[in-house]
C-alpha cells in the first residue's frame, strides 16, 4: 500500500476533489453573529455526491470562512474516507491534505449577485 508521502515524493497525482465536484448550498445561518448571519446566506453546506459526504458550517460570519470550514468537514467525513480508499487504495491523512490545499492561491472568493456566483 502506497502512502501519500510516497506519492508526494514521486509527484504522482492519484485523486483530486475540488469544489467543482461538489454541490454547494448556502442559507441564512441564524444564531450568533448578529445581523450579518440573519440577513445573508453565510451558512454553507457542501455535498460530495459520489461519496455522499457532507460538510456544513454556520459558525462564522462570512461565507468564505464557512465554505473553508464546510469543505474541511466534508473532507473528514467517514463516507469520504471510505470513498477515497475505494478509489485509490492509498492511505491518506485527509487533515494534512486539506491543510495543504487550503492556501490563498488555491481559494477563490465568490459573491452571489442577482442569483449568480461571481468570482472576485
C-alpha positions as CSV (number, residue, x, y, z in Angstrom):
1,X,0.0,0.0,0.0
2,X,1.3,3.4,-1.0
3,X,1.2,6.4,1.4
4,X,0.6,10.0,0.5
5,X,4.2,10.9,1.5
6,X,5.5,8.4,-1.1
7,X,3.2,9.8,-3.8
8,X,4.3,13.4,-3.0
9,X,7.9,12.3,-3.4
10,X,7.2,10.6,-6.7
11,X,4.8,13.6,-7.7
12,X,2.0,11.3,-8.7
13,X,-1.4,12.8,-8.7
14,X,-3.9,10.0,-7.9
15,X,-7.1,11.8,-6.9
16,X,-8.5,15.3,-6.9
17,X,-11.6,16.6,-5.2
18,X,-12.5,20.2,-5.8
19,X,-15.5,22.4,-5.2
20,X,-16.5,21.8,-8.9
21,X,-17.0,18.1,-7.9
22,X,-19.4,19.2,-5.1
23,X,-22.8,20.7,-4.6
24,X,-22.7,23.9,-2.6
25,X,-25.8,25.2,-0.9
26,X,-25.9,28.5,1.0
27,X,-28.5,29.5,3.6
28,X,-29.3,32.0,6.4
29,X,-27.2,30.8,9.3
30,X,-29.1,32.4,12.2
31,X,-27.8,32.2,15.8
32,X,-24.7,34.1,16.9
33,X,-23.0,36.6,14.5
34,X,-25.6,39.3,14.6
35,X,-27.5,40.8,11.7
36,X,-25.0,39.6,9.1
37,X,-25.9,36.0,9.7
38,X,-29.6,36.7,9.8
39,X,-29.7,38.7,6.5
40,X,-27.1,37.0,4.3
41,X,-26.6,33.5,3.1
42,X,-23.5,32.9,5.2
43,X,-24.1,29.3,6.1
44,X,-22.6,26.7,3.7
45,X,-23.4,23.1,3.1
46,X,-21.0,21.2,0.8
47,X,-22.0,17.7,-0.5
48,X,-19.8,15.4,-2.5
49,X,-22.3,13.3,-4.5
50,X,-20.0,10.4,-5.4
51,X,-19.2,9.6,-1.8
52,X,-22.3,11.0,0.0
53,X,-20.0,13.1,2.3
54,X,-21.5,16.3,3.7
55,X,-19.9,19.2,5.5
56,X,-21.8,22.1,6.9
57,X,-20.7,25.3,8.6
58,X,-22.5,28.2,10.0
59,X,-20.3,29.2,12.9
60,X,-18.5,32.1,11.1
61,X,-19.9,35.5,9.9
62,X,-18.6,35.2,6.4
63,X,-19.5,32.8,3.6
64,X,-15.8,32.3,2.7
65,X,-14.8,31.2,6.2
66,X,-17.9,28.9,6.4
67,X,-17.0,27.5,2.9
68,X,-13.5,26.6,4.1
69,X,-14.8,25.0,7.3
70,X,-17.6,23.1,5.5
71,X,-15.0,21.7,2.9
72,X,-12.8,20.5,5.7
73,X,-15.7,18.8,7.5
74,X,-16.7,17.2,4.2
75,X,-13.2,16.0,3.5
76,X,-13.0,14.5,7.0
77,X,-16.4,12.8,6.8
78,X,-16.2,9.0,7.2
79,X,-18.0,8.5,3.9
80,X,-15.3,10.5,2.1
81,X,-12.6,8.3,3.7
82,X,-14.3,5.2,2.5
83,X,-14.8,6.6,-1.0
84,X,-11.1,7.7,-1.2
85,X,-9.9,4.3,-0.1
86,X,-12.2,2.6,-2.7
87,X,-10.9,4.9,-5.5
88,X,-7.2,4.9,-4.7
89,X,-6.4,2.0,-2.3
90,X,-4.0,4.5,-0.7
91,X,-3.7,5.5,3.0
92,X,-4.3,9.3,3.1
93,X,-4.1,11.7,6.0
94,X,-7.1,13.8,5.0
95,X,-6.5,16.6,7.5
96,X,-2.9,17.2,6.3
97,X,-4.1,17.1,2.6
98,X,-6.8,19.7,3.3
99,X,-4.4,22.0,5.1
100,X,-2.0,21.8,2.2
101,X,-4.8,22.6,-0.3
102,X,-6.3,25.5,1.7
103,X,-3.8,28.1,0.8
104,X,-4.7,31.5,-0.5
105,X,-3.6,30.7,-4.1
106,X,-6.0,27.7,-4.2
107,X,-9.1,29.5,-2.9
108,X,-11.4,31.7,-5.0
109,X,-13.7,34.3,-3.4
110,X,-17.2,34.2,-4.9
111,X,-20.0,36.6,-4.3
112,X,-23.7,35.9,-5.2
113,X,-25.2,38.8,-7.2
114,X,-28.6,38.6,-8.7
115,X,-28.8,34.9,-8.2
116,X,-25.4,34.1,-9.9
117,X,-22.0,33.4,-8.5
118,X,-19.3,35.9,-9.5
119,X,-15.6,35.5,-8.8
120,X,-13.9,38.5,-7.2
